[in-house]
Amino acid sequence: MPPATPPLLLALAAVTLSLPALAQDRPQVVATTGMVADTAAVLAGECAEVTAMMGPGIDPHLYRPTPRDVQALNGADLIVYSGLSLEGQLADVLERYASQIPTLAVAEAAIPPEDLIATGDSYGVDPHVWMDVSLWSRTIAPMAEALAERAPDCAEAIAGRAASHAERLSDLDAWVGEAIATIPEDRRILVTAHDAFGYYARAYGIAVEAVQGISTDAEAGIADIRDTAQLLVDTATPAVFVESTINPRTIEAVIAAAAAQGHAVSVGDPLYSDALGEPGTPAGTYVGMIVENTTNIVVALGGAIPPLPERLR
């Protein structure tokens, strides 16, 4: 399990739980990551107000709640988060809220253990389940149910949006697989700074190598950098990638180590792993983030982007 929650955070949660919830016209939903918040917002429509705690570029593994977060949590009618230890020490605080506020860990509620990737580390399983669109689509049902309980007059509308969104994600899942299949087979190696693409690799048929592990708590070591550089040389991989929440210095060290062996490697356009892009940009939604990631990977590794299905345009 991740490290124990610092006493200050526990004390903060214990004190703030006693504060009265704010009166609101619509149910107030507080979500942790952008992926959870975006899905909840799509399902809620105008029936609930969804607030994301973590914006673009924020690493959920290392996140610490702010006083504004605590205020939002105290006013929430529903708290939704990914779970599987993704949110690190914040999860301990959220679990304490569960005694007074409905709280849902969507990945834990939707995905059975046999479909998770075991890691053999303190996490136990890889929490980055949204990288497999078919897995993430399973979170729609428990989120829709929780939202309908908070806004019963909107239950039918929420169910309709859930069905429509599930169809979009089915199209997205098929499109990603089609796009990755256009990459020449000997180039289907995705080298990233942070090991967040395991589910993507399993679902869509591409090998993934990362310099850093599942969590970003620890720095990559010299051996990790050397081994990754050797892989690039041995496989003639043309590009590597840095995620939007990760410091690029580790990948820069890998590129330099590969160059020292005579192999030039380019840096592909940034990928989004633990956070969405800026609001209003294509990567500012879950669907857009997956499309942009896939596009960047396929282009850098020599594939061809197929047309987007109508429901994704």
WOJODA-V689899 format. One line per field, one symbol per residue. burial: 1 if it has 9 or more other C-alpha atoms within 8 Angstrom, else 0. A space follows every 50 residues. Layout:
burial: ???
This chain:
burial: 00001000110011011000000000111111111111111111001111 11111111111110000011111111111111111111111111111100 11111111111000010000001111111111111111111111011101 10011001101100110111111011111111110011111111111111 10011101111110110001000111011101100011111111110001 10111011100010100101111111110001111111111111111111 1111100010010
